[in-house]
Amino acid sequence: MATHTTTPEPKKNRTLLFVVLGVAAVILISGLVAIVTGGDDEAVPVGSVPASVDGSTPVTGDGIVRGEVWPVTITGTPLPALADGADPVIGTAAPTLSGYTFDGSPVVVDPSKGPVMLVFLAHWCPHCNREAPQIMQWKADGGVPEGLQIIGVTPAVAPNRDVYPPSSWLTDDMQWTYPVLADSEDSDAFIGMGGGGFPYVVILDTDGTVLDRWAGELGEAGIQARVAAALA
């Protein structure tokens, strides 16, 4: 009776097979990661601030490296995230914000010069694309209270999403004429003011306390009513 035996595979061949399979697995995983994260690593032009002649203030003009995101300085305690129901931060002090607009010009949020309306607008957000023109129409119709400072802030910058970059989107597409503070890569201004959705608005009194804040679209009439109530 014939017997059949299985000849063991040489050890070196098994080792080679394991190496080949391992490399193939790494390539497959890398490919999947590339598919999942593709586009998210696109570079965002980050502003840098050249020093002036005396080294104390940023210069403007041809010496500026323009950017879609800029460093933001937050002084004070950040606000907790906005939640449903009564807002516990109404009447409490908000942190102060300072930073730069897209061309490197300094922007300081200073409520002592008049109450402030901070409007956080993401370029890719459909609600923001509808609400920003409503704010500009509110201005055109003469509804903005005298002395109210309106400052746009551009968080959540994403090169792989709609209507990038925010610098041209806000000024050209939205026809925004109010000052703009370019938020940081990590949306520090938005997070520091307790943002959680877009559009997001914070109203500050002249002493820097929070009068009101909300997220979502209100339209021109809704904005006017909400601001009037906050400033009353």
Secondary structure as GFF3:
##gff-version 3
##sequence-region A 1 232
A	DSSP	alpha_helix	11	37	.	.	.	ID=ss1
A	DSSP	beta_strand	73	75	.	.	.	ID=ss2
A	DSSP	beta_strand	96	100	.	.	.	ID=ss3
A	DSSP	beta_strand	106	108	.	.	.	ID=ss4
A	DSSP	three_ten_helix	111	113	.	.	.	ID=ss5
A	DSSP	beta_strand	116	120	.	.	.	ID=ss6
A	DSSP	alpha_helix	126	140	.	.	.	ID=ss7
A	DSSP	beta_strand	149	154	.	.	.	ID=ss8
A	DSSP	alpha_helix	166	168	.	.	.	ID=ss9
A	DSSP	pi_helix	169	173	.	.	.	ID=ss10
A	DSSP	beta_strand	180	182	.	.	.	ID=ss11
A	DSSP	alpha_helix	188	192	.	.	.	ID=ss12
A	DSSP	beta_strand	200	204	.	.	.	ID=ss13
A	DSSP	beta_strand	210	215	.	.	.	ID=ss14
A	DSSP	alpha_helix	219	231	.	.	.	ID=ss15
###
